[in-house]
Amino acid sequence: MTSRSESGPGHVAFFVKRFPRLSETFVLNEFLELRRRGLPVRLVAIMDPGERLSQPAALDLVPEVTYLRDAAWWSLLPRLARAARRHPRGLVSALRWVVPRLRFASWRRLMESLLLVDALEGQRVHLHVHWANTPGATAFLAHRIAGIPWSLATHAKDLYTVRPRDVADRVAQSRFVTTCTATNARYLVEAVGVDPSKVVVCRHGVDPDRFSSKRRRREDGRLLSVGRLVTKKGFATLIEACAVLAGRGVAFHLEIVGDGPLAGDLEALVAARGLGGCVSFHHARSQPELVEFYRTAAVFALTPDVQPDGDRDGIPNVILEAMACGVPVVASAISGIPEAIENQRTGLLVPPADPRELADALERLLADPAAAEDLGRAGEVAVRSVFDPAACAAPVVDLLRTCLGRVGEAVVAR
């Protein structure tokens, strides 16, 4: 195991599936804000994702992360056996949940929960868990095994692709649940049946020092989009909209920044639409590098949609980053995005998966740079007033302080 803390004063174990991940900057930012507020917080992750690129601040934290699965399963057997031996009744309780499911993934979650219990043995700890899917299931079982108190932070895909019944079971066990949009909060209450008093909206903040309109140098016709190259991000719709613009004789150049499984398909679509000279692809970038892309963009566009399995975005952080940099934004009116953008005032909203509507919005902003910049400035003001990182983190900071005050005896055999 990479690290292990000795028993001592209570602390928050900040639990995620993988760390560090470039696409989960909001998780990193919350952790750093908790630490800035003086909370004793430590990182625990199921595994290292082995990504080639991460945020510099995340890389600085890697030496102190406790990784549960840092070796082959066979070499983890002593840890698994130790946790099982110390918590036999709790293990039986966990097995009652796992066995009826008849899924290999459930047994893997059980193994990971035993590793988590072993990692926290002898510590006075409150577990704060990001994501309702794998980390949430693992923490749920760890609570059944050893009674570890915990709280849950939900975001987007994890909330809508996990069965409502399972989400309800996990939230019922937790001290509280946070989520990043009011849309998600309504789903938790109305579709999952969570007690409203247990749900807290904690938005993802944007660093005002890093993302700002200072040194903005807009380039005419330059469109920008940033994100993982996956279906739900709507990049195919954006490329089709660009084909509409080209057909109308609109001058533009689109830059797409990101990596993902659809890279080849999207490049092929660009070629098929004859847009080779109008669209460029760039590998994923860290936040400091992205700032340079934002500064010169005439318009930022990202139009996610909802997938058949429920997968969707909440409020993509790149939308907030672009707005904070004063870039006029066009985005789809789904999920929590309308909570960040007021249509026609702080940005433009379009229907998802509608290339023609998207092309109309992009053409409008490209044709009237002065009006577009006014929209960008209004977006910047709105983001700074609503998505200040300190204010966004305040509710979870207060809740975790209260939970730490309730942490009693160290995790011991029950």
Sequence and secondary structure as in RCSB ss.txt:
>XXXX:A:sequence
MTSRSESGPGHVAFFVKRFPRLSETFVLNEFLELRRRGLPVRLVAIMDPGERLSQPAALDLVPEVTYLRDAAWWS
LLPRLARAARRHPRGLVSALRWVVPRLRFASWRRLMESLLLVDALEGQRVHLHVHWANTPGATAFLAHRIAGIPW
SLATHAKDLYTVRPRDVADRVAQSRFVTTCTATNARYLVEAVGVDPSKVVVCRHGVDPDRFSSKRRRREDGRLLS
VGRLVTKKGFATLIEACAVLAGRGVAFHLEIVGDGPLAGDLEALVAARGLGGCVSFHHARSQPELVEFYRTAAVF
ALTPDVQPDGDRDGIPNVILEAMACGVPVVASAISGIPEAIENQRTGLLVPPADPRELADALERLLADPAAAEDL
GRAGEVAVRSVFDPAACAAPVVDLLRTCLGRVGEAVVAR
>XXXX:A:secstr
      S S EEEEEEEESS GGGHHHHHHHHHHHHTT  EEEEEEE    S   HHHHHHGGG EES  S GGG
GHHHHHHHHHH HHHHHHHHHHHGGG  HHHHHHHHHHHHHHHHHTT  EEEEEE TTHHHHHHHHHHHHH   E
EEEE SHHHHSS HHHHHHHHHHSS EEES HHHHHHIIIII   GGGEEE      TTTS STT    TTEEEE
ES SSGGG HHHHHHHHHHHHHTT   EEEEE   TTHHHHHHHHHHTT TTTEEEE    HHHHHHHHHH SEE
EE     TTS   SS HHHHHHHHTT  EEEE  TTHHHH  BTTTBEEE TT HHHHHHHHHHHHH HHHHHHH
HHHHHHHHHHH  HHHHHHHHHHHHHHHHHH  S S   
